[in-house]
Amino acid sequence: MLKKPSYEELEKKIKELEKIAFERKQMDVKHLESEGLCSNVLESISNGIMVLDSNFRFTHWNKAMERISQIPREKVVGSGKSAWEIFPDLAKDGMDEIMWKAMQGEVTKQKDASLRFTKKKSGFISEMFFPLRNTKSEIRGIVGVIRDITDSKQAEKTIRLNESRLNVLLKLNQMTEASLLEIKDFTLEAAVKLTKSKIGYLAFMNDDESILTMHSWSRNTTVKQCAISNKPLTYPMETMGLWGEAVRQRKAIITNNYSVPNPFKRGLPKGHIKIIRHMNVPLFEGNRIIIVAGLGNKENDYDELDVRQLTLLMQDMWSLIQHKQAEKEKKKIEVQLLQAQKTKTIGTLVGGIAHNFNNLLMGIQGYTSLMLFETDSANPNYARLKNIEKMVESRLDLTRQLLAYARKGRDEVKLLDLNQLVEETSKTFGRTRKEFTIRHELADNLYTIEADQGQIEQVLLNLYVNAADAMPEGGEFTLKTINSSHKNIKGKHFVPKPDNYVMLSVADTGVGMDKPTMKRIFEPFFTTKNMSQGTGLGLASAYGTIKAHNGYINVDSKKGHGTTFKIYLPASEIKLRKAVKIPEELIKGTGTVLIVDDEEVIIEVGRELLGAIGYKVLTAIDGKEAIEIYKKNMDKIDIVLLDMIMPDMGGGKVFDIIKKINPDAKVLLISGYSLDNQAAEILNRGCDGFIQKPFGLNELSGKIRKIIQ
């Protein structure tokens, strides 16, 4: 029989139980406080934290987890559902095995897992699961730590793509000898590879953004997949469907599900590649779209990173294309500059030769005029002297040609009917070369031109001779004129100034030229003829003359298919009026003339010519002597005949000094050169007239009388 405890024993036992109850209550309070502290700590962590009990039910889902998953806490905590019931796809991802391992005591980690526990469709997470133990080390659940690494993964991807694009750019810059088409094809293939696409194209926009012209297709497109026959190269905007929206909306267009109905789609032609997804990206230069690039059939969806990489790649390509075009233009300008320098150097030499030749002719012409003046027309020598005078005039064509090549200005600029010049010169030429048939296609109501008749005639004759030489067995050449404008001129080596032009073409059926010959055809002294057959100055002279008239000359030829020269001269707004030529007469006079020239023969012939028609003559061999003589005799001197080109002190400076001495001084400028810029400037400063050597007695007397009166 049990012994009944005493009162003291019962009281002691009650106190022990009360102490145990108090200690347990204190432990519960501390546990609750610890849970609250733990919850606060979990909420403050930037990583996502989830806690699951032993039945895989969520007991905690911190704020960071709400942000990462875009799922509020109340949807998962306290729902009574397991993780697999809330997220059915976890089993597909193998998460059931990972979470069971954690529940068995393992710590599991994954660095680049696909998104789960979230509503997001794409992205990456880093995750770790470990067991949750109580104070007795018993596993009571698991803890998951989730970190969203989508941004960092995207940054890594961007860096890799940028590195790949820079490698492409490096290779592009090494393609120094590549054609523009090779550059475009290479860039397109790089874009396809960079974005992991299957197909691609590259199209260029015209200036008004109305037509896209296809320039490149990716190799996979043309070789393996596209079965369209006679693929068009140009696409008007009004005919373009969905892929034209990049232009119409002026932004990149991404279509990641092409099978979905779209009001902009207009169907694909038979044989076209099946489109799964694609993107079209416009490239801008300022406000204008210049290129549209398209890529298609990537394994996964296109995104803004693809748009950016394609845009940057196209910008790199366009910059390189512009650089190559600028380099090409620079080389072209360098060649033109070298040609201009060569032309200028030889032109100076040729101009000097022509000037000296004119001085020589001046002596012959002067003495011939003097003898004609003193010889009766019935004298047998009179006719001989007239023939000498005609020979001098005929030799002027040579000096005119040389001065035209030297581009020493325009002799006598006046309104001309180019049709009339063509008819007259071709008729004259045809009489001498009857083995050729000359056809005329001359426009009615052709614009007039302002030009020197002699120089234009010389250009025409040079072109006729060139055409005839290209047809040694005879043939046909066609002369054609039309009214034109700068918009219709398609030159190879010039950009015409905005204006109306008169176009003359000389087309032959001769042997033609190859490209190397065409490049040199206007070079002075360049000729494909034997030394006895040509000087190489004819076309160079034509080039210089046309350029001096602010015009353009172009040549188009092919070996065995003839040659066509085209000349464009600025049209005049003034209508031509027919003028009646008044024959020059010898006019005698009185007074004193000062002749200034550094050539003694000119001084001598001038003295005799002027003396013969009644003038007193003073002479000066250079500028300094002329000024001294003028100062002493200014009251007696009625007119000064002043040579423009002299050593030490040129005619321009002498003129200025004489005008300072006597502002009313009369000065007639004379030169072996034609009326060039230097002479024109002197005339603009108040010089009274100009006469070109060689001149006859009648012409000189008329000029002097006109100025003095």
VENRADA-V429706 format. One record per backbone hydrogen bond with DSSP energy under -1.0 kcal/mol. CO is the residue of the C=O (numbers start at 1). NH is the residue of the N-H. E is the energy in kcal/mol with one decimal. If there is no record, write none. Layout:
BEGIN
co & nh & e
CO & NH & E
CO & NH & E
END
This chain:
BEGIN
co & nh & e
6 & 10 & -2.3
7 & 11 & -2.6
8 & 12 & -2.1
9 & 13 & -2.3
10 & 14 & -2.5
11 & 15 & -1.9
12 & 16 & -1.8
13 & 17 & -2.4
14 & 18 & -2.6
15 & 19 & -2.1
16 & 20 & -2.3
17 & 21 & -2.7
18 & 22 & -2.4
19 & 23 & -2.6
20 & 24 & -2.6
21 & 25 & -2.3
22 & 26 & -2.5
23 & 27 & -2.1
24 & 28 & -2.3
25 & 29 & -2.1
26 & 30 & -2.4
27 & 31 & -2.5
28 & 32 & -2.6
29 & 33 & -2.6
30 & 34 & -2.7
31 & 35 & -2.9
32 & 36 & -2.4
33 & 37 & -2.5
34 & 38 & -2.8
35 & 39 & -2.5
36 & 40 & -2.3
37 & 41 & -2.3
38 & 42 & -2.6
39 & 43 & -2.2
40 & 44 & -1.5
48 & 146 & -3.3
49 & 62 & -2.1
50 & 144 & -3.1
51 & 59 & -3.5
51 & 60 & -1.5
52 & 142 & -2.3
53 & 56 & -2.1
56 & 83 & -2.0
57 & 53 & -2.6
58 & 78 & -1.1
60 & 51 & -2.1
62 & 66 & -1.8
63 & 67 & -2.3
64 & 68 & -2.5
65 & 69 & -2.6
66 & 70 & -2.2
69 & 119 & -2.1
72 & 75 & -1.3
73 & 76 & -1.8
73 & 77 & -2.9
82 & 86 & -1.8
83 & 87 & -2.8
87 & 90 & -1.7
89 & 93 & -1.4
90 & 95 & -2.4
91 & 94 & -1.0
94 & 98 & -1.4
95 & 99 & -2.9
96 & 100 & -2.1
97 & 101 & -2.1
98 & 102 & -1.7
99 & 103 & -1.9
100 & 104 & -1.2
101 & 106 & -2.6
102 & 105 & -1.3
108 & 129 & -2.4
110 & 127 & -2.8
113 & 125 & -2.5
123 & 115 & -1.0
124 & 149 & -1.7
125 & 113 & -2.1
126 & 147 & -2.6
127 & 110 & -2.6
128 & 145 & -3.0
129 & 108 & -2.5
130 & 143 & -2.8
132 & 140 & -3.6
132 & 141 & -1.0
134 & 137 & -2.4
138 & 134 & -2.2
141 & 132 & -3.4
142 & 52 & -2.8
143 & 130 & -2.0
144 & 50 & -2.3
145 & 128 & -1.7
146 & 48 & -3.2
147 & 126 & -2.8
149 & 153 & -2.8
150 & 154 & -2.8
151 & 155 & -2.6
152 & 156 & -2.5
153 & 157 & -2.5
154 & 158 & -2.7
155 & 159 & -2.4
156 & 160 & -2.4
157 & 161 & -2.8
158 & 162 & -2.8
159 & 163 & -2.5
160 & 164 & -2.4
161 & 165 & -2.9
162 & 166 & -2.7
163 & 167 & -2.0
164 & 168 & -2.0
165 & 169 & -2.7
166 & 170 & -2.5
167 & 171 & -2.2
168 & 172 & -2.7
169 & 173 & -2.5
172 & 175 & -1.5
174 & 176 & -1.6
179 & 183 & -2.0
180 & 184 & -2.4
181 & 185 & -2.7
182 & 186 & -2.3
183 & 187 & -2.3
184 & 188 & -2.2
185 & 189 & -2.3
186 & 190 & -2.1
187 & 191 & -2.2
188 & 192 & -2.4
189 & 193 & -2.2
190 & 194 & -2.9
191 & 195 & -2.0
192 & 197 & -2.5
199 & 296 & -2.0
200 & 218 & -2.5
201 & 294 & -2.0
202 & 215 & -2.9
202 & 216 & -1.8
203 & 292 & -2.7
204 & 213 & -2.9
206 & 209 & -1.7
210 & 237 & -2.9
211 & 206 & -1.9
212 & 235 & -2.8
213 & 204 & -2.7
216 & 202 & -2.3
218 & 222 & -2.1
219 & 223 & -2.9
220 & 225 & -1.3
221 & 226 & -3.0
233 & 214 & -3.8
235 & 212 & -2.4
236 & 239 & -1.7
237 & 240 & -1.3
241 & 244 & -1.8
242 & 245 & -1.7
244 & 248 & -2.2
245 & 249 & -3.2
253 & 280 & -2.2
255 & 278 & -2.4
257 & 260 & -1.4
262 & 265 & -1.4
269 & 272 & -2.0
271 & 227 & -2.9
276 & 258 & -2.7
277 & 297 & -3.7
278 & 255 & -3.1
279 & 295 & -2.3
280 & 253 & -2.5
281 & 293 & -2.6
283 & 290 & -2.8
283 & 291 & -1.3
285 & 288 & -1.6
288 & 285 & -2.9
290 & 205 & -2.4
291 & 283 & -3.0
292 & 203 & -2.3
293 & 281 & -3.1
294 & 201 & -2.2
295 & 279 & -2.5
296 & 198 & -2.6
296 & 199 & -1.6
303 & 307 & -1.7
304 & 308 & -2.6
305 & 309 & -2.6
306 & 310 & -2.5
307 & 311 & -2.5
308 & 312 & -2.8
309 & 313 & -2.2
310 & 314 & -2.4
311 & 315 & -2.3
312 & 316 & -2.4
313 & 317 & -2.4
314 & 318 & -2.9
315 & 319 & -2.5
316 & 320 & -2.0
317 & 321 & -2.6
318 & 322 & -2.8
319 & 323 & -2.3
320 & 324 & -2.9
321 & 325 & -2.6
322 & 326 & -2.7
323 & 327 & -2.8
324 & 328 & -2.6
325 & 329 & -2.6
326 & 330 & -2.7
327 & 331 & -2.7
328 & 332 & -2.2
329 & 333 & -2.7
330 & 334 & -2.8
331 & 335 & -2.5
332 & 336 & -2.4
333 & 337 & -3.1
334 & 338 & -2.7
335 & 339 & -2.6
336 & 340 & -2.8
337 & 341 & -3.0
338 & 342 & -2.7
339 & 343 & -3.0
340 & 344 & -2.9
341 & 345 & -2.5
342 & 346 & -2.6
343 & 347 & -2.7
344 & 348 & -2.4
345 & 349 & -1.8
346 & 350 & -3.2
347 & 351 & -3.1
348 & 352 & -2.0
349 & 353 & -2.1
350 & 354 & -2.7
351 & 355 & -2.4
352 & 356 & -2.4
353 & 357 & -2.5
354 & 358 & -2.5
355 & 359 & -1.9
356 & 360 & -2.1
357 & 361 & -2.8
358 & 362 & -2.2
359 & 363 & -1.5
360 & 364 & -1.7
361 & 365 & -3.7
362 & 366 & -2.9
363 & 367 & -2.3
364 & 368 & -2.2
365 & 369 & -2.8
366 & 370 & -2.3
367 & 371 & -2.4
368 & 372 & -2.6
369 & 373 & -2.2
370 & 374 & -1.4
376 & 379 & -1.9
379 & 382 & -1.8
381 & 385 & -2.8
382 & 386 & -2.2
383 & 387 & -2.0
384 & 388 & -1.9
385 & 389 & -2.3
386 & 390 & -2.2
387 & 391 & -2.3
388 & 392 & -2.3
389 & 393 & -2.1
390 & 394 & -2.4
391 & 395 & -2.0
394 & 397 & -1.1
395 & 399 & -1.5
396 & 400 & -2.9
397 & 401 & -2.3
398 & 402 & -2.5
399 & 403 & -2.7
400 & 404 & -2.2
401 & 405 & -2.3
402 & 406 & -2.2
403 & 408 & -2.0
414 & 451 & -2.3
416 & 449 & -2.0
417 & 421 & -1.9
418 & 422 & -2.7
419 & 423 & -2.6
420 & 424 & -2.6
421 & 425 & -2.7
422 & 426 & -2.3
423 & 427 & -1.8
424 & 428 & -2.1
425 & 429 & -2.6
426 & 430 & -2.6
427 & 431 & -1.3
429 & 433 & -1.4
433 & 436 & -1.3
437 & 477 & -2.1
439 & 479 & -3.0
441 & 481 & -2.0
448 & 572 & -3.0
449 & 416 & -2.8
451 & 414 & -2.1
452 & 456 & -2.3
453 & 457 & -2.8
454 & 458 & -2.0
455 & 459 & -2.1
456 & 460 & -2.5
457 & 461 & -2.6
458 & 462 & -2.4
459 & 463 & -2.2
460 & 464 & -2.5
461 & 465 & -2.8
462 & 466 & -2.3
463 & 467 & -2.4
464 & 468 & -2.7
465 & 469 & -2.6
466 & 470 & -1.2
468 & 471 & -1.5
470 & 511 & -1.7
471 & 474 & -2.3
475 & 437 & -2.5
477 & 439 & -2.2
478 & 507 & -2.4
479 & 441 & -3.1
480 & 505 & -2.7
482 & 503 & -2.8
484 & 501 & -2.4
485 & 488 & -1.5
499 & 486 & -1.9
500 & 571 & -2.6
501 & 484 & -3.0
502 & 569 & -2.3
503 & 482 & -1.8
504 & 567 & -3.1
505 & 480 & -2.2
506 & 565 & -2.3
507 & 478 & -2.7
510 & 562 & -1.0
511 & 560 & -4.0
514 & 518 & -2.2
515 & 519 & -2.1
520 & 523 & -2.1
523 & 526 & -1.6
530 & 533 & -1.9
530 & 534 & -1.3
536 & 525 & -1.7
537 & 541 & -3.0
538 & 542 & -2.0
539 & 543 & -2.6
540 & 544 & -2.4
541 & 545 & -2.6
542 & 546 & -2.6
543 & 547 & -2.3
544 & 548 & -2.2
545 & 549 & -1.2
546 & 551 & -2.7
547 & 550 & -1.8
552 & 568 & -3.0
554 & 566 & -2.8
556 & 564 & -2.6
558 & 561 & -2.9
562 & 558 & -1.5
563 & 508 & -2.7
564 & 556 & -2.3
565 & 506 & -2.5
566 & 554 & -2.6
567 & 504 & -2.5
568 & 552 & -2.2
569 & 502 & -2.9
591 & 616 & -3.1
592 & 638 & -2.5
592 & 639 & -1.3
593 & 618 & -3.0
594 & 641 & -3.1
595 & 620 & -2.3
596 & 643 & -2.2
599 & 603 & -1.9
600 & 604 & -2.7
601 & 605 & -2.6
602 & 606 & -2.4
603 & 607 & -2.3
604 & 608 & -2.1
605 & 609 & -2.5
606 & 610 & -2.5
607 & 611 & -2.1
608 & 612 & -2.0
610 & 615 & -2.5
611 & 614 & -1.3
613 & 589 & -2.6
616 & 593 & -3.0
618 & 595 & -3.1
620 & 597 & -2.0
622 & 626 & -1.8
623 & 627 & -2.1
624 & 628 & -2.0
625 & 629 & -2.6
626 & 630 & -2.5
627 & 631 & -2.5
628 & 632 & -1.7
629 & 633 & -1.7
633 & 636 & -1.5
633 & 637 & -2.3
639 & 594 & -2.3
640 & 668 & -3.1
641 & 596 & -3.1
642 & 670 & -2.9
644 & 651 & -2.6
647 & 649 & -2.9
650 & 654 & -2.0
651 & 655 & -2.5
652 & 656 & -1.9
653 & 657 & -2.1
654 & 658 & -2.5
655 & 659 & -2.4
656 & 660 & -1.5
657 & 661 & -2.3
658 & 662 & -2.9
662 & 665 & -2.2
666 & 640 & -2.3
667 & 688 & -1.4
668 & 642 & -2.3
669 & 691 & -2.3
670 & 644 & -2.0
671 & 693 & -2.6
674 & 676 & -1.7
676 & 680 & -2.7
677 & 681 & -2.3
678 & 682 & -1.7
679 & 683 & -2.3
680 & 684 & -2.3
681 & 685 & -1.0
682 & 687 & -1.6
683 & 686 & -1.6
689 & 669 & -2.8
691 & 671 & -1.2
696 & 700 & -2.2
697 & 701 & -2.6
698 & 702 & -2.0
699 & 703 & -2.1
700 & 704 & -2.4
701 & 705 & -2.3
702 & 706 & -2.2
703 & 707 & -2.1
704 & 708 & -2.7
705 & 709 & -2.3
END
